[in-house]
Amino acid sequence: MIIQKLHERKYEILLLALMQHLFVGIFLTDMDFYTHVIWPANMLILGLGSVFLFAGKHSWRHWLRNLHFIVILLLPIGIPFFKNLSWYFTLLNINYVVFFCFLFIEVLRFLIKPGYINTDIISASICGYMLLIEISVFLLQYFQYRDPASFKGVDITSPALTFIDLVYFCSITFTSIGFGDITPNTHVTKLITAFVGIAGQFYTVVLVGILISKFSSKN
């Protein structure tokens, strides 16, 4: 009964997991504690929050996703031991991009399938937006760790501060605010930032069309 109730609320659970992963830094000042304790705990909560998206599905793609999730859980645990190795953060960011792409595709498939609108559709819509931010953050973070000069204004004194700064940067890029305190500094990050901004606007336009279509179909 409990599992069934959780499955019915899977998009709300995933949304809460994404929100805490992206914005829990609001309530924390100890960045070492954030890196060593909160980050691994966040990924565990996020992974558990995503489990119900794949419940009852047994294709090879979902088995692959489950195996990949184990890797995702283990990677943050290694940060204290491998924080001085650039290749480790490269590996971490690539795996996170793949993980969030898996989730985004699954959410998108749900959004375009049913011809009705309900709380699941609304929650899934917001999840899609948060997942695009997650994908963009770890994609840009990949380049930041490859080349520390990729951005101006990003704090690189700790992995937690780098992550928080890029969450902020991607959020204001998606919303077209652009304060200018953090800016891309290489041609690669400039082009990726441009693509991120376009992707965010495109998702918003498509999402509005989907929601209007479903609302009209319901009426």
N, C-alpha and C positions, 0 to 999 in steps of 0.2 A: 504493500500500500504506500509506504513512504517513498520507495523507488519510483513508483508510478506518479506520485505527486511531484517529485523532483523532475521527472522526465517531462511532465506537462509544463513546468516552469523553466525549461532548459535555457531559453533565450534570456530570461530575466537573470538567471544564475550566471550565465556567461557575461552578461552586461555588467553585473556587479563585480565579477572577477577582473574584467578588463579595466573598469574604473579604478579599482583599488591598485591594480598593477601600475597604471599610468600616473595616478595622482596621489598615492599614499605618501609621497615625499612632502606634501603640504604639512603633514603632522610630525615630521621627523627633522631633527637637526644633526644627529650623530650619523655621519655618512659612512663610517666604518661599520656601525651596527646595521645600517641599511644594506651595505654590500654583502656582509657576512651572514646576516640572519634574515632580514626582511626580503631581500631579492630571491633567495631560494624558496622561502615560504610563499612569496607571491607567485612564483612559477608553479608550485604545487597546487595552490588554490586555483590558478588559471587553468592548469591541466585538468583538475577535477571538474571545474566548471564547464570544460569543453567535452568531457566524456559523454554526456547525454546527447550531443549532436550526432554521435556515431553509434548510439545504442541500437542493437538489433541489425546492424549492417556487418556483413562478414566477407566482403570482397577483399581481394589482395590489397587494394588501395587503403582500406581501413586497417588491415593488419599491419601494413607498412607504417601507417600513421601511429599506431599504438607502440610499435618498436621505437619509432622516432621520438615519441613522447618520453620514453625512458631516458634517452640521450639528453633531451631538453631539461629533465629534472636533475641530471647529474652535472651538467655544465656549470651552473651557478655555484655548486658546492666546491668546484675546483678553483674558483677565483682567488681565494686567499693564498693558494699554493702556486698559482701560475700567473699572478697579476702582472709580473714583469716580462712575460712572454707575449709578444705581439701576435704570434700565430694562434695563440689560444683564443684571443678575443676575435680574431678573424673567423675561426671555427665557430665560436659562439654566435656571432652575428649572422653568419650564413645559415646556421641551423634554425635560429629564431625567425629569419625571413621565411624559410620553407614552412615552418610550423604555422605561422600566422597566415601564410598563403593558403594552406590546407583549410584552416578555419574560415577564411574569407570566402573561398570557393563554395564551401558547404552552406554558409549563410546566404550567399548570392543565389544558389540553386533553390533554396527555400523561398526567397523573396519573389522570384519570377514564376514559381510554380502554381500556388493556389490562387483562385479567382475571388478572394474575399479579403477583408481587412479586419484584424482583431488585435489584441494586445501583443500576441506573438509577432505579428508583422511589424508593429511599432518597435518592439524591443530588438528584433532582428535587424531592423533598419539602423538603429543606433549602434548595434554591435558591429555592423559592417563599417560604419564610419570610424569607430574605435580601432577596428582591425587594420584599416588602411593607415591610421596613424602609427600603429605598432610596426607594420611592415616598413613604413617609411623611416621610422626611428632607427631600426636595426640595420636597414640598408645604408643609411647615411653614417651610422656608427661604424659600420664595416670600413668605409673609406676614411673616417676620422682616425681609426686605429692604424690604418695603413700609412696615412700621411697626416701627422698632427697639424699641418698647416692647411688642412682642407677647409676649415672654418675659422673665421674671426669671431671672437667673443665667447667661444665654448670653453668652459672650465674643464681642464684635463687633469686636475690634481687628484681626482679619484674617479673610478668607474661609475659610481652613483651620481656624481655631479655631471659627468659627461652625458649620462642617460637622461637626467632630468632636464638639462639644457636642450637636448635634442627633442625631447617630448614637447617642451615649450616651443621650440623653433618650428617643428612640424605642425603643431596645433595652430599657430598663428599663420602659417603658410596655407594650410587647408582653409582657414576662415578668411583669407585674403586681408588680414590686418597688417602684418609686416612692419613691426616697429623699427627694424634696422639695427638693433643691438647685436644680433647674431647674423652673420652673412656668409654665404659660401665664398671660398677663396681660391678654388681651382676650377678649371673648365669642366671637369667631371662632376663635381658637386654642384656647380652652377646649373648644368644641364639636368641633373637628377632632381634638383630643387624645382626647376621649371616643370619637369614631368610630374612631380608630386603635386604641385599646384593645379596643373591641368587635370590630373586624375581625381583630385578632390572635388573640383568643380563638375567634372563629368559625372561622378558618382551622385552628387547632389541633384543634378538635372535628371538623370535617369531614375533616381529614387522618387523624385516628385512625380514623374510620369507614371511609375509603377503604382504609387499610392493613389493617385487620381484615378487610374484605370480600375484598381480594385474597389475603390469607394463607389465609382460609377456602376461597376458590375454588381455590387451589393445592393445599390438602390434599384 
